[in-house]
Amino acid sequence: MTNSYEWAFEHVGLSSVLTEMTFAHVAGTELGEISDKEVRTACFVASHLSTSPSITHRKKAQLFAALAYSQLPQSKQIQTVCYAIFARTGAMPAARHLHEVVGDKQQFIGGDLGLLSSEFYQTYLNYYTPLAGGTVVTEFQKDALHLLANEQRAIFSAPTSAGKSFVVHESLKLRLGQKGKFFALLIVPTKALISQFASLYRRFQKESDLEFPILTSIPDGLEVNGNKAVFVLTQERCIRLLSSDFATEIDFIFSDEIQSLEQTSRGALLEYILSELEMKSPSAQIFAAGPYIKNVRKLAGQIFIEQSKDLSTDMSPVSQILVQLAPVKEKKEIALTVLDDKAKEHDNTVFIPSERKLFSRWKANYRAVTDAVMLFGRYSSSIVYAHGPKTAQNWAKKYAELLNEEIDISDSLWELIDYLDESIHPQCSLIEGLKCGVAYHHSGLPDFVREEIEERFAERDIKTLFCTSTLLEGVNLPTEKIFLVSPKKASEDLSDFEFNNLIGRAGRLNEHLSGTIYCVHSPNDSDGVDENWVEKYRKRKGKYVQPAIENHLRNSFEEILSVINSGRVLTPEDDRGVELRPTITLLRSKFFADPEEAAKYLQRKNISESDKTTLIAALTGSMDGLDIAEELVVNNPYIDPFLQDKLFQLINDNPEAWKIRSKRGFSKDLKDTFKLLDEVFCIVEDINPRGNSKIYRDQLLRFSKKWLFGTSFKELVESAIPKKTRNSDQFGSKDVDDAIVKVTDFINKGVSYQMAKYYSLVSDILKVVLPEDEQSDYALIMGLSTMLELGCNDPKALALMTACVPRSTALRVAKDIPETDSPLSWLAVNQNNPVFQSLPSIHTKILKRTGVWV
């Protein structure tokens, strides 16, 4: 039977029809003349290939169905046969087009094709679910829902657009609406995703009229009213959950982007968190998901104690087409090559006329990419991938200038523009770009601005988005088209996995059943085209995920054993290029907290019994002399216990040195305590390895003081622009954009992460060292960690920020809230208070989106 598929694939008339449809689709031209006979033959072959055991055949059939549906919309029979093909591949998409084939009452209304219609409709009924108001799911999603419903553990592997998160969230919503206790934990890879997930469940609360807390951080003395709750936390914030009573109450755990286990620091911490949660909540249902993971079953065995299921697919309801654009030397032409995902000999090229010769012009990357977007993506939803923040900003600015047209701007987009003008800086280059429907997105922007850009892009208010590798970090930004010049991340090449994860974002399921990736060739002095990224596409091998701790134990065991045996602590300089510190730290922490559990944990690692015994003996012998309390190590497992013990001795010997005055003397006390911390932990060297440590430390302290006292982001940006530059005739948007990146870098790397982390440890030690009746004298330093993370010292604003209200909005409304035990409750019942009538509309929208107002 397989031979019949191969014969049909190679010899029967699908190829020519598919090629013509593909060229028309990617070049944005009219579809040429294709006879009814050719179309019928292609439909027959595609429907046959859709049942092939070969994924290559099924993907080809699915691509034909997607293109035929969009290119030949006039035929009801084409609609039916295309959806029949999707049904046979097991990837029937729940796109809006489906309503043209199956009506709102779940009745077949498409073109009648006899048995094929019946087959399709029966498949539709089999994959229909009442979830999300009623929708049809793919074969992969149905299998995933079955595992979720049966409360089994599993790891999912599926392409970016396969709908992994959708089935998890819909399953959780169902269980939240049922009787009985249900506590769910969603572990997200970045802080930016906390708000996105929390907003999803707040909207669900309003739609369902259910009440349950949605917690995005873990306060001291955590209490949960009721028998249901949703925790949305990064792995760092999960630490506090582990030390609370609720760690044993969790019923469901979901960790997205599980491939991040490979990351040296955060991946090691995630592995630690999952193992601790499994130990504390042995009956919890644990799910993890990631794209293109090949060793799913083995990975499940590495991170779960109990046996778990695995579920994998390489099929997605959205097809991707990869296209190479290359200017033709000395001609007014562009060579447009549609790339086959297996072999170069199956590539197809056409030549598109251009208004000018582009070969020399495209040697400048920004010209190559902006011209390409103008030609092929001007009227589409498009993402342009850039390898760094400055490149994204520059390209977006150049493209907006080239576009040189303002669009009909929605109220929501005007709100964002007004917000940028008021709260960020009036000369931020984003403002002018947004007026043309153009934006950029990178880690150097404030979290709220990135979130709002994502929402405006999803709503099509922004048509073209210039994006960095933030696109690879779990951000949900599907698009019709992706453009890229070179597959790099900063100065390094994207891995095969990262490249395929990136291009997997192409295709909006609810609008487009296929997505296009345009790889733009920026020519050098030769006529050749760089084949590097083409090979990344053709390989498509997927990823064998190796958890960071296990990887280090296997490849660097002797080095790890030597450090542990000697009781040494690696400095940032010692560890540069080696990156063993996180593994050593977490092994020490796990052993110090529970030697027996540490031994069980090592049993699951891929090391020999003798190596495990030797390592346990080394940990036992080297950690006997530590005086630090066990609870401190449990609360701070990512800080080496030896360094914690050193700080413990310092504070215990002289707690007075750690007092911070609230007003006069604050700056000196902050400087003195941070200097002591830096001497123990080499914090500045860790954040800023190549710069002058003293200069950077002074800058960091000046900045953190402004941040703590609620200085607006706009003022922080202005202070980051040198006076000489600010007073220059050449001062402009580039200087402002650079200052925004600098400020955000200070916040994300220095203040809200590193400083907050170590002052949190100080607070924990003071609670152990000091009698309870003396702790009030140290209230400021004991609360400093939260203030540093969130960015102010006003308790009312802090309460709002803890509920995911962005800092600028929290600071704006907190000044009008009277002294009260519950600022959130007061604000909720005073929505119509006249004092808020003049509030800019974006702040009102934020308070509604976060669930504070209705």
C-alpha positions in Angstrom: 0.0 0.0 0.0 2.9 2.4 0.8 4.0 2.0 -2.9 0.7 3.4 -4.1 1.2 6.5 -1.9 4.7 6.9 -3.3 3.5 6.4 -6.9 0.7 8.9 -6.4 3.0 11.4 -4.8 5.5 11.2 -7.6 3.4 10.7 -10.8 -0.2 11.8 -10.4 -1.1 15.4 -11.0 -0.9 17.0 -7.6 2.5 18.6 -7.9 1.8 21.1 -10.7 -1.5 22.3 -9.2 0.1 22.6 -5.7 3.1 24.5 -7.1 0.9 27.0 -9.0 -1.2 27.6 -5.9 1.9 28.0 -3.7 3.5 30.6 -6.0 0.2 32.5 -6.2 -0.1 32.4 -2.4 3.5 33.5 -1.5 3.9 36.0 -4.3 0.5 37.6 -3.7 -0.6 37.2 -7.3 -3.7 35.9 -9.0 -4.0 32.1 -9.4 -3.4 31.1 -13.0 -5.7 29.0 -15.1 -6.1 25.5 -13.7 -8.6 23.2 -15.4 -11.4 21.5 -13.5 -9.9 18.2 -14.4 -6.5 19.1 -12.9 -8.2 20.3 -9.7 -10.2 17.1 -9.4 -7.1 14.9 -10.0 -5.2 16.9 -7.4 -8.1 16.6 -4.9 -8.2 12.8 -5.5 -4.4 12.4 -5.0 -4.4 14.6 -1.9 -7.3 12.8 -0.3 -5.4 9.5 -0.9 -2.1 10.8 0.5 -3.9 12.1 3.6 -4.3 8.5 4.8 -0.6 7.6 4.2 1.5 6.4 7.1 4.2 8.9 5.9 4.0 12.3 7.6 5.6 13.8 4.5 2.7 12.7 2.4 0.1 13.8 5.0 1.7 17.3 5.3 1.7 17.7 1.5 -2.0 16.7 1.4 -2.7 19.2 4.2 -0.9 22.0 2.5 -2.9 21.4 -0.7 -6.1 21.5 1.3 -5.2 24.8 3.0 -4.2 26.5 -0.3 -7.1 25.1 -2.3 -9.5 26.4 0.3 -8.1 29.9 0.2 -7.4 30.0 -3.6 -10.7 28.4 -4.8 -13.3 29.7 -2.3 -16.1 29.7 -4.8 -16.7 25.9 -4.7 -18.7 24.3 -2.0 -17.3 20.9 -3.0 -13.7 22.2 -2.7 -14.6 23.3 0.8 -15.8 19.8 1.7 -13.0 17.9 0.1 -10.4 20.1 1.8 -11.9 19.6 5.2 -12.2 15.9 4.5 -8.4 15.9 3.8 -7.9 17.7 7.2 -10.1 15.1 8.9 -8.1 12.2 7.4 -4.7 13.7 8.5 -6.0 14.0 12.1 -5.4 17.8 12.1 -8.9 19.2 11.4 -8.5 22.9 12.3 -11.2 24.7 14.3 -10.9 27.7 12.0 -13.8 30.1 11.4 -14.0 28.7 7.8 -15.4 25.4 9.3 -18.7 27.1 9.9 -19.2 27.3 6.1 -19.1 23.5 6.0 -20.8 22.7 9.3 -23.4 25.1 10.5 -24.0 26.6 14.0 -26.3 23.7 14.8 -23.7 21.1 14.0 -25.4 20.2 10.7 -23.5 19.5 7.5 -24.1 22.3 5.0 -21.1 21.9 2.7 -21.0 20.6 -0.9 -22.3 17.0 -1.1 -19.6 14.5 -2.1 -21.4 11.4 -1.1 -19.3 9.0 1.0 -16.5 11.6 1.4 -19.0 14.0 2.9 -20.3 11.4 5.3 -16.7 10.4 6.3 -15.8 14.0 7.0 -19.0 14.7 9.0 -18.6 11.5 11.1 -15.0 12.5 11.9 -16.2 16.0 12.8 -18.7 14.6 15.3 -16.0 12.3 16.8 -13.7 15.3 17.4 -16.3 17.8 18.5 -16.2 18.9 22.1 -18.4 21.3 24.1 -15.3 22.9 25.6 -14.7 26.6 24.8 -18.3 27.1 23.9 -18.2 24.2 21.4 -15.3 23.4 19.1 -13.7 20.7 17.1 -10.2 19.4 18.2 -7.4 17.7 16.3 -6.5 14.0 17.0 -3.6 15.1 19.1 -5.8 17.5 21.2 -8.4 14.8 21.7 -5.8 12.4 23.0 -4.4 15.1 25.3 -7.9 15.9 26.6 -8.3 12.1 27.3 -5.1 12.1 29.4 -6.2 15.2 31.2 -9.7 13.9 32.0 -8.2 10.6 33.3 -5.9 12.6 35.7 -2.8 10.9 34.3 0.7 12.4 34.2 2.1 13.2 30.7 4.6 15.2 28.6 3.2 16.6 25.4 5.4 17.3 22.3 3.8 19.0 19.4 4.5 21.9 17.0 4.0 25.5 18.2 0.6 25.9 16.6 -0.8 22.5 17.7 -2.9 23.9 20.6 -1.1 22.3 23.6 -1.9 25.2 26.0 -5.5 25.4 24.7 -6.4 21.9 25.8 -4.8 22.4 29.2 -6.6 25.6 29.9 -9.9 24.3 28.7 -9.5 21.2 30.9 -8.7 23.3 33.9 -11.7 25.6 33.4 -13.9 22.5 33.4 -12.5 21.2 36.6 -12.7 24.7 38.2 -16.4 24.6 37.6 -16.9 21.2 39.2 -17.5 20.5 42.9 -14.7 19.7 45.3 -11.2 20.9 46.0 -9.0 21.8 43.1 -5.7 23.8 43.3 -3.9 24.3 40.0 -0.3 25.5 39.5 0.8 26.9 36.1 4.6 27.3 35.9 5.5 29.8 33.2 9.0 30.5 31.8 8.9 34.3 32.0 7.3 37.0 34.2 5.6 38.4 31.0 3.5 35.2 30.7 2.2 35.6 34.3 0.0 38.4 33.3 -1.2 36.7 30.1 -2.2 33.5 31.9 -3.7 35.3 34.9 -5.8 37.5 32.6 -7.1 34.4 30.8 -8.5 33.0 34.1 -9.9 36.4 35.2 -11.9 36.5 32.0 -13.1 33.0 32.7 -14.2 34.1 36.1 -16.4 36.9 34.6 -17.8 34.6 31.9 -18.6 31.7 34.3 -19.5 33.8 37.4 -17.1 31.6 39.5 -15.0 33.0 42.3 -11.6 31.6 43.1 -8.3 33.4 43.9 -5.7 33.7 41.1 -2.3 34.0 42.8 0.8 35.4 40.9 3.1 35.5 44.0 3.3 33.8 47.3 3.1 36.2 50.3 4.2 35.3 53.8 1.5 33.5 55.7 -0.4 32.6 52.5 -4.1 31.9 53.1 -6.6 30.8 50.4 -10.3 31.3 50.9 -12.4 28.5 49.5 -11.4 25.1 48.0 -10.2 26.3 44.6 -7.3 28.4 43.4 -5.1 29.0 40.4 -1.4 29.8 41.0 0.5 31.3 38.0 4.2 31.5 38.9 7.6 31.4 37.4 10.0 28.8 38.8 11.6 31.4 41.0 8.3 32.3 42.6 7.5 28.6 43.1 10.2 28.5 45.8 7.9 30.3 48.3 5.1 27.9 47.4 7.3 24.9 48.3 7.8 26.2 51.8 4.1 26.9 52.4 1.4 24.5 53.6 -0.2 24.6 50.1 2.7 22.7 48.5 1.0 19.5 49.7 -2.4 20.6 48.4 -1.7 21.1 44.7 -3.9 18.9 42.5 -2.6 19.8 39.1 0.7 21.2 37.8 1.4 22.3 34.2 4.9 23.4 33.1 5.0 25.0 29.6 8.1 25.2 27.4 9.6 22.2 29.1 12.7 22.3 26.8 13.9 25.2 29.1 15.1 22.4 31.4 18.3 22.6 29.4 19.1 26.1 30.4 22.0 26.2 32.9 20.5 28.3 35.6 16.7 28.5 35.2 16.5 25.0 33.7 18.3 23.5 36.7 15.9 25.4 39.0 12.9 24.2 37.1 14.0 20.6 37.4 14.5 21.1 41.2 11.0 22.7 41.5 9.3 19.8 39.7 11.1 17.2 41.7 10.2 18.9 45.0 6.6 19.4 44.0 6.3 15.7 43.1 7.7 14.8 46.5 5.4 17.1 48.4 2.3 16.4 46.3 2.7 12.8 45.2 -0.9 12.6 44.0 -0.8 15.7 41.9 -1.4 15.4 38.1 1.7 16.8 36.4 1.7 17.8 32.8 4.6 19.4 30.8 4.7 20.5 27.2 7.1 21.7 24.5 7.6 21.7 20.7 9.5 19.2 18.6 10.8 17.1 21.6 12.1 13.7 20.4 12.9 12.0 23.7 9.6 12.5 25.4 9.3 9.1 27.1 12.9 9.2 28.4 12.4 12.8 29.6 9.3 11.9 31.5 11.3 9.2 33.3 14.0 11.7 34.1 11.8 14.3 35.8 8.9 12.2 37.2 9.1 9.6 39.9 6.0 7.8 38.9 5.4 6.3 35.5 3.9 8.8 33.1 2.4 8.9 29.6 3.9 10.6 26.6 2.1 12.1 23.6 3.8 13.4 20.5 2.9 14.6 17.1 4.7 16.4 14.3 1.4 17.3 12.6 -0.1 20.8 13.1 -3.4 22.2 11.9 -1.5 25.0 10.2 0.9 24.3 7.3 4.1 26.3 6.8 5.7 27.3 3.5 9.3 28.3 3.5 10.4 30.8 0.8 13.8 32.1 -0.2 13.9 35.7 -1.6 17.1 36.6 -3.5 17.8 39.6 -5.7 19.1 38.7 -9.2 22.4 40.4 -10.0 22.2 43.2 -12.6 18.4 42.5 -13.2 15.2 44.1 -11.9 14.1 40.7 -10.6 13.8 38.7 -7.4 14.2 34.9 -7.4 11.4 33.5 -5.3 12.2 29.9 -4.4 9.7 27.7 -2.6 11.8 25.2 -0.6 11.0 21.5 -0.3 11.5 20.3 3.3 13.4 17.2 2.2 15.6 17.7 -0.9 16.9 20.6 -2.9 16.0 19.0 -6.2 12.4 19.5 -5.4 12.7 23.3 -4.8 10.8 25.5 -7.2 11.8 29.0 -8.4 10.0 31.8 -10.2 11.3 35.3 -11.0 9.3 38.3 -9.8 9.8 41.7 -11.5 10.9 44.6 -9.3 10.9 48.3 -9.9 14.7 48.6 -9.5 17.8 46.5 -9.3 18.1 45.2 -5.8 21.3 43.2 -5.6 23.6 46.0 -4.4 20.8 47.6 -2.4 20.1 44.5 -0.4 23.7 44.2 0.8 22.3 46.4 3.6 20.2 44.1 5.8 17.7 46.8 6.7 17.0 47.5 3.1 16.7 43.9 2.2 14.1 43.2 5.0 12.1 46.4 4.6 11.9 46.0 0.8 10.8 42.4 1.2 8.1 43.3 3.7 6.8 46.1 1.5 6.6 43.7 -1.5 5.2 40.6 0.2 3.8 41.6 3.6 2.5 45.2 3.5 -1.1 44.2 3.8 -0.7 41.1 5.9 -0.2 40.3 9.5 3.6 40.0 9.6 6.4 39.4 12.1 10.0 40.4 11.1 12.6 38.5 13.1 15.7 40.6 14.2 18.6 39.2 16.2 18.8 42.0 18.7 16.8 44.9 20.3 18.7 47.7 18.5 18.3 45.9 15.2 14.5 45.5 15.8 14.1 49.2 16.7 16.2 50.4 13.7 14.4 48.1 11.2 10.9 49.1 12.5 11.9 52.8 12.2 13.2 52.4 8.7 10.1 50.4 7.6 7.7 53.0 9.0 9.6 55.8 7.2 9.5 53.7 3.9 5.8 53.0 4.5 5.2 56.7 5.1 1.4 56.4 5.6 -0.8 56.8 8.7 -3.6 54.3 9.1 -7.1 54.4 10.7 -6.0 54.0 14.3 -8.3 52.2 16.7 -9.2 53.6 20.1 -7.1 50.9 21.8 -4.0 51.8 19.7 -4.5 55.5 20.5 -4.6 54.5 24.2 -1.3 52.8 23.8 0.2 55.8 22.0 -1.1 58.1 24.7 0.4 55.8 27.4 3.8 55.8 25.7 3.7 59.6 25.5 2.7 60.0 29.1 4.4 57.2 30.9 7.4 56.2 28.8 8.7 59.2 26.8 7.1 61.3 24.1 10.2 60.7 21.8 10.0 56.9 22.0 10.2 55.7 18.4 7.4 53.3 19.0 4.9 56.2 18.9 5.6 57.2 15.3 5.7 53.5 14.2 2.4 52.7 15.8 0.7 55.5 13.8 1.6 53.5 10.7 0.6 50.1 12.3 4.3 49.2 12.9 5.9 48.2 16.2 8.9 46.4 17.8 8.9 43.9 20.6 12.0 42.9 22.7 13.1 42.3 26.3 14.3 45.9 26.6 10.7 47.2 26.8 8.7 47.4 30.0 6.5 44.3 30.5 3.2 46.1 30.2 4.2 47.7 26.9 5.2 44.3 25.5 1.9 42.8 26.6 -0.1 45.6 25.1 1.8 45.3 21.8 1.0 41.6 21.8 -2.7 42.3 22.3 -2.8 45.1 19.6 -1.0 42.7 17.2 -3.4 39.9 17.9 -6.3 42.3 17.2 -4.7 43.4 13.9 -4.3 47.0 15.1 -0.6 46.5 14.5 0.1 44.8 11.1 3.9 44.6 11.2 5.9 43.6 14.3 9.7 43.6 14.5 10.6 41.0 17.1 13.7 39.5 18.7 14.1 36.0 20.3 11.4 36.9 22.9 9.3 35.2 20.2 11.0 31.9 21.3 10.1 32.3 25.0 6.5 31.1 25.0 4.9 34.3 23.9 1.8 33.6 21.9 2.2 35.6 18.7 0.8 33.7 15.7 1.1 35.6 12.4 0.3 35.1 8.8 3.9 35.8 7.6 7.4 35.8 9.1 10.4 37.5 7.5 14.0 37.0 8.5 17.4 37.9 7.1 19.6 35.6 9.1 18.8 32.9 11.7 20.8 34.4 14.6 20.1 35.2 18.3 22.4 38.0 19.3 25.8 37.0 17.8 25.1 33.2 17.8 23.3 31.1 15.2 19.9 29.8 16.2 19.9 26.1 16.7 17.9 23.8 14.4 15.3 23.6 17.2 15.1 27.3 17.8 14.8 28.0 14.0 12.0 25.6 13.6 10.3 26.8 16.8 10.5 30.3 15.3 9.0 29.5 11.9 6.3 27.4 13.6 4.6 30.7 14.6 3.6 31.4 11.0 -0.1 30.8 10.4 -3.1 32.1 12.3 -5.4 29.1 12.9 -8.6 31.1 13.1 -7.9 33.0 9.8 -5.2 31.3 7.8 -4.7 27.6 7.4 -1.2 28.1 6.2 1.7 30.5 7.1 4.6 31.7 5.0 8.2 32.3 6.1 10.2 34.5 3.8 14.0 34.1 4.3 15.5 37.2 2.7 19.0 36.8 1.2 21.2 39.8 1.8 24.0 39.2 -0.8 27.7 39.6 -0.1 30.4 40.1 -2.7 29.7 36.6 -4.2 26.7 35.5 -6.1 26.1 32.5 -3.8 23.2 32.2 -1.3 24.0 31.2 2.2 22.5 27.7 2.6 23.0 27.6 6.4 19.4 28.4 7.3 18.0 26.2 4.5 19.8 23.2 6.0 18.2 24.1 9.4 14.9 23.8 7.8 15.6 20.6 5.9 17.0 18.9 9.0 14.0 19.4 11.3 15.2 16.6 13.6 13.6 17.9 16.7 15.2 18.2 20.1 16.6 15.7 22.5 16.1 17.6 25.7 18.7 16.9 28.3 18.0 18.4 31.8 20.8 20.7 32.8 21.7 18.9 36.1 21.8 15.5 34.5 23.8 16.9 31.6 26.4 18.3 34.0 26.5 15.2 36.1 27.2 13.1 33.1 29.7 15.4 31.4 31.4 17.2 34.3 31.2 14.8 37.1 34.8 15.0 38.2 34.8 18.8 38.3 31.6 18.8 40.3 32.9 16.2 42.7 36.1 18.1 43.2 34.3 21.4 44.1 31.9 19.6 46.5 34.7 17.5 48.2 36.7 20.7 48.9 33.7 22.7 50.1 34.7 25.4 47.6 32.2 28.0 46.2 32.7 29.0 42.6 32.8 32.7 41.9 31.1 34.1 38.8 34.7 34.5 37.3 35.6 30.9 38.2 32.4 29.6 36.6 32.5 31.7 33.4 32.2 29.4 30.4 31.7 26.4 32.6 28.3 27.2 34.3 28.4 24.5 37.0 27.3 26.8 39.9 23.5 26.2 39.6 23.9 22.4 39.5 26.3 22.4 42.5 24.1 24.8 44.4 20.9 22.9 43.9 22.6 19.5 44.8 23.9 21.0 48.0 20.6 22.6 48.8 18.7 19.4 48.1 21.1 17.3 50.2 21.1 19.8 53.1 17.3 19.8 53.3 16.8 16.1 53.0 19.8 13.7 52.4 17.5 10.7 51.9 15.4 12.5 49.2 18.7 13.7 47.6 19.8 10.1 47.3 16.5 9.1 45.7 16.8 12.1 43.3 20.3 11.0 42.2 19.1 7.5 41.7 17.1 8.8 38.7 20.1 10.5 37.1 22.1 8.8 34.4 25.2 8.2 36.6 26.6 4.9 37.9 25.9 3.6 41.4 29.5 4.1 42.4 29.4 7.8 41.3 26.2 8.3 43.2 27.7 6.8 46.4 30.9 8.9 46.0 28.8 12.1 45.5 26.6 11.5 48.5 29.7 10.8 50.6 31.3 14.1 49.4 28.2 16.0 50.2 28.0 14.4 53.7 31.6 15.1 54.5 31.7 18.7 53.2 28.5 20.0 54.7 28.7 18.8 58.3 30.1 22.1 59.6 27.2 24.4 58.3 25.3 26.2 61.1 22.6 27.7 58.9 19.0 26.7 59.6 17.4 24.2 57.3 14.4 26.4 56.6 16.7 29.0 55.1 18.1 26.6 52.5 14.6 25.3 51.7 13.5 28.9 51.1 16.5 29.9 49.0 17.8 26.7 47.2 19.3 28.7 44.3 21.8 30.4 46.7 24.7 28.2 47.7 24.3 27.0 51.3 28.0 27.8 52.0 27.4 31.4 51.1 24.1 31.5 53.0 26.0 30.2 56.0 28.6 33.0 55.6 25.9 35.6 55.5 24.1 34.0 58.4 27.2 34.4 60.6 27.6 38.0 59.5 24.0 38.9 60.5 24.0 36.8 63.6 27.2 38.5 64.8 26.0 42.0 64.2 22.3 42.4 63.3 22.5 46.1 64.0 24.5 46.5 60.8 21.5 45.4 58.8 19.0 48.1 59.9 17.8 50.4 57.2 16.4 53.8 58.1 13.2 54.9 56.2 14.1 58.5 55.6 17.3 60.3 56.6 20.2 57.8 56.3 18.3 55.5 53.9 20.8 55.9 51.0 23.8 55.2 53.3 22.2 52.1 54.9 21.2 50.7 51.5 24.7 51.3 50.2 26.3 49.7 53.3 24.1 46.6 53.3 24.4 46.1 49.6 28.2 46.3 49.8 28.2 43.6 52.5 26.0 41.4 50.3 28.2 42.1 47.2 31.3 41.0 49.1 29.7 37.7 50.0 27.9 36.9 46.7 29.8 38.9 44.0 26.4 40.2 42.8 27.8 43.0 40.6 30.4 40.8 39.0 27.6 38.3 38.2 25.3 41.0 36.6 28.0 43.1 34.9 31.1 40.9 34.3 33.0 43.1 31.9 32.5 46.6 33.4 33.9 48.5 36.3 32.3 47.0 39.4 32.4 50.1 41.6 30.9 52.3 38.9 28.2 49.9 38.1 27.4 49.3 41.8 27.0 53.1 42.4 24.7 53.4 39.3 22.7 50.4 40.4 22.2 51.8 43.9 21.2 55.3 42.6 18.7 53.6 40.2 17.3 51.3 42.9 16.6 54.2 45.2 14.6 56.0 42.5 12.8 52.7 41.7 11.9 52.1 45.3 10.5 55.6 45.9 8.1 55.3 43.0 9.9 57.4 40.4 7.9 57.1 37.2 9.4 55.1 34.3 9.5 58.3 32.2 11.6 60.1 34.8 13.9 57.0 35.0 14.3 57.1 31.2 15.1 60.9 31.3 17.7 60.3 34.0 19.4 57.6 31.9 20.0 60.0 29.1 23.3 61.9 29.6 22.8 65.6 30.0 25.3 66.3 27.2 23.2 64.2 24.9 19.9 65.6 26.1 21.0 69.2 25.4 22.5 68.3 22.0 20.9 69.4 18.7 21.2 65.8 17.6 19.1 64.4 20.5 16.3 62.2 19.2 14.4 59.0 19.4 17.5 56.7 19.2 18.8 58.2 22.4 15.4 57.7 24.1 15.1 54.1 22.8 18.6 53.3 24.1 17.7 54.8 27.5 14.6 52.7 27.7 16.6 49.6 27.1 19.2 50.6 29.7 16.5 51.3 32.3 14.7 48.0 31.6 18.0 46.2 31.8 18.7 47.7 35.2 15.3 46.7 36.4 15.2 43.1 35.0 18.8 42.0 35.7 19.8 44.1 38.6 17.1 45.5 40.8 14.0 43.3 40.6 15.9 40.0 40.3 19.4 40.0 41.8 19.0 42.6 44.5 15.5 41.4 45.4 16.8 37.8 45.6 19.6 38.5 48.1 17.5 41.0 50.3 14.9 38.2 50.5 17.6 36.0 52.0 18.5 38.7 54.5 14.9 39.0 55.5 14.6 35.2 56.0 17.8 35.2 58.2 16.6 38.1 60.3 13.4 36.2 61.0 15.5 33.3 62.3 18.1 35.4 64.2 15.9 38.0 65.9 13.2 37.6 68.6 9.8 38.4 67.2 9.4 41.5 69.4 12.5 43.0 67.8 11.7 42.4 64.2 9.6 45.6 63.8 12.9 47.6 64.1 14.0 45.8 60.9 10.7 46.2 59.0 12.1 48.1 56.1 14.9 45.7 55.2 12.6 42.7 55.7 10.1 44.1 53.2 12.8 45.4 50.8 12.8 42.4 48.5 9.1 42.8 47.5 9.6 46.6 47.1 12.6 46.0 44.8 10.9 43.4 42.7 7.7 45.5 42.2 9.2 49.0 42.2 7.8 51.1 45.1 7.5 51.4 48.8 3.8 52.4 49.0 1.8 49.5 50.5 -1.3 50.5 48.6 0.5 50.4 45.2 2.3 47.1 46.2 -1.1 45.5 46.9 -2.3 46.4 43.4 1.0 45.3 41.7 0.7 41.9 43.5 -2.6 41.5 41.7 -0.8 42.0 38.3 -1.8 45.7 37.9 1.2 47.3 36.1 3.4 49.6 38.1 2.4 52.8 36.3 -1.3 52.2 36.8 -0.8 51.1 40.4 1.2 54.3 41.3 -1.4 56.5 39.5 -4.4 55.2 41.4 -2.8 54.4 44.8 -2.5 58.1 45.7 -6.3 58.4 45.6 -7.0 55.3 47.8 -7.4 56.1 51.5 -5.5 54.2 54.2 -7.2 50.8 54.3 -6.4 47.2 55.1 -7.5 46.2 51.6 -6.7 48.6 48.8 -8.0 46.1 46.2 -11.4 45.8 47.9 -11.7 49.5 48.3 -10.9 50.1 44.6 -13.3 47.4 43.5 -16.3 49.1 45.2 -15.3 52.6 44.3 -15.0 52.2 40.5 -17.4 55.2 39.9 -15.7 57.5 42.5 -15.4 60.9 40.8 -11.7 61.0 41.6 -11.2 58.4 38.9 -13.3 60.1 36.2 -10.2 61.9 34.7 -8.1 58.7 34.6 -6.7 58.0 31.2 -8.7 55.3 29.4 -5.8 52.8 29.2 -5.6 52.8 33.1 -9.3 52.1 33.2 -8.9 49.2 30.7 -6.0 47.8 32.7 -8.0 47.7 35.9 -10.8 45.9 34.1 -8.5 43.5 32.4 -6.9 42.5 35.6 -10.3 42.0 37.3 -10.1 44.8 39.8 -13.0 46.6 38.0 -15.8 45.1 36.1 
